[in-house]
C-alpha cells in the first residue's frame, strides 16, 4: 500500500479528481496555498495499492500541466521623490509535486 500526496494547482484539481473517480480511486482534497507565488493549490491524499501507483501517476501527469503566467515580483518601491513599479516577470506554474510514501497499515472504517 502507498500513500500518494499530490500538490497540484487549484485550476487542475477538479479535472484530476474527476479522472481519478472515473477510474475508481478515492482522494481527500485539502486546500492549500503555495509559498513562492502564494497561489491557490490543492493537496490530494490517496491510499492506493502498489500495483495501482503507475495508473495514478499517469492520471496526475495527464491532468496537471505546467503553464506560464506573468506576476509582479514586488510591490511598488517608493523613495523620496521616486516611484518605481517593477515590470511583471514570466514564471512557470502548475504541474504537480507528488510524494509517495509506503504505508504499513491501512483501514477503511465504516
For each residue, the residues with C-beta under 8 A, 3 or more apart:
1: 47 48 49 50 102 103 105 106
2: 47 48 49 50 53 100 101 102 103
3: 45 46 47 100 101 102 103
4: 44 45 46 47 48 53 56 57 98 99 100
5: 43 44 45 98 99 100 101
6: 16 43 44 46 60 64 96 97 98 99
7: 32 41 42 43 44 96 97 98
8: 12 13 16 41 42 43 44 60 64 95 96
9: 12 13 39 40 41 42 64 93 94 95
10: 13 31 39 40 41 42
11: 94
12: 8 9 15 16 63 64 65 94 96
13: 8 9 10 16 17 29 42 44
14: 17 18
15: 12 18 19 63
16: 6 8 12 13 19 20 44 59 60 63 64
17: 13 14 20 21 27 29 44
18: 14 15 21 22
19: 15 16 22 23 59 62 63
20: 16 17 23 25 26 27 44 46 56 59
21: 17 18 24 25 26 27
22: 18 19
23: 19 20 55 59
24: 21
25: 20 21 46 48 52 56 59
26: 20 21 46 47
27: 17 20 21 44 45 46
28: 44 45 46
29: 13 17 42 43 44
30: 42 43 44 45
31: 10 40 41 42 43
32: 7 41 42 43
33: 38 39 40 41
34: 37 38 39 40 41
35: 38
36:
37: 34 71 91 93
38: 33 34 35
39: 9 10 33 34 93
40: 9 10 31 33 34
41: 7 8 9 10 31 32 33 34
42: 7 8 9 10 13 29 30 31 32
43: 5 6 7 8 29 30 31 32
44: 4 5 6 7 8 13 16 17 20 27 28 29 30
45: 3 4 5 27 28 30
46: 3 4 6 20 25 26 27 28 56
47: 1 2 3 4 26 103 106
48: 1 2 4 25 52 53 56
49: 1 2 52 53
50: 1 2 53
51: 54
52: 25 48 49 55 56
53: 2 4 48 49 50 56 57 100
54: 51 57 58
55: 23 52 58 59
56: 4 20 25 46 48 52 53 59 60
57: 4 53 54 60 61 98
58: 54 55 61 62
59: 16 19 20 23 25 55 56 62 63
60: 6 8 16 56 57 63 64 96 98
61: 57 58 64 96
62: 19 58 59
63: 12 15 16 19 59 60
64: 6 8 9 12 16 60 61 94 95 96
65: 12 94 95
66: 92 93 94 95
67: 92 93 94
68: 90 91 92 93
69: 90 91 93
70: 88 89 90 91
71: 37 88 89 91
72: 75 86 88
73: 86 88 89
74: 77 86
75: 72
76: 83 84 85 86
77: 74 82 83 84 85 86
78: 82 83 84
79: 82 84
80:
81:
82: 77 78 79
83: 76 77 78
84: 76 77 78 79
85: 76 77
86: 72 73 74 76 77
87:
88: 70 71 72 73
89: 70 71 73
90: 68 69 70
91: 37 68 69 70 71
92: 66 67 68
93: 9 37 39 66 67 68 69
94: 9 11 12 64 65 66 67
95: 8 9 64 65 66
96: 6 7 8 12 60 61 64
97: 6 7
98: 4 5 6 7 57 60
99: 4 5 6
100: 2 3 4 5 53
101: 2 3 5
102: 1 2 3
103: 1 2 3 47 106
104:
105: 1
106: 1 47 103
107:
108:
109:
110:
